[in-house]
Structures are given as C-alpha cells and as structure tokens.
Amino acid sequence: MSLFSRHKHEENKTYDKERLIPVMRASICTGERTVGFKDIYTGKYEQMILITNDDELRDFMESYGIDKLTKEY
C-alpha cells in the first residue's frame, strides 16, 4: 500500500434540499466560476468553492449528490 493514494477520500456531504438550490455563478467578463448554494427564500448565495477546471466541478457535484446546477451570470 502506498503512502500517497491517488484517490481522494470521497465524503458524501449534505445540504438542505428544501431550502437551498445548487448554483454556479459565472463572470461574463473574466469567465471565473464559483459554485455554492442559494437560499430560495432570501436569495442569499453562499459560495463554496472556486472552480478552476471541470474535474473540480465534477468532484463538487459528486460529493453533494448533485445532478444539475442552476447557472447565474
């Protein structure tokens, strides 16, 4: 067994699916993308991570069990 595993320990995370929706925010000017959750009652957005590549987006979606993201500009 190697000291350094090539696979990250995947931890299933949860969020309040009745109150929060997963959202990707993208900048039209810079192309910067962040993902997080938006409260459907208050509209408040909580940024979770900055996405720098498609692998990070896939990992985020898998860790929270998300099939689809809403995209906002």
Sequence and secondary structure as in RCSB ss.txt:
>XXXX:A:sequence
MSLFSRHKHEENKTYDKERLIPVMRASICTGERTVGFKDIYTGKYEQMILITNDDELRDFMESYGIDKLTKEY
>XXXX:A:secstr
  SS SS         TTTEEEEEEE TTT  EEEEEEETTT  EEEEEEE SHHHHHHHHHHHT S  EEE 
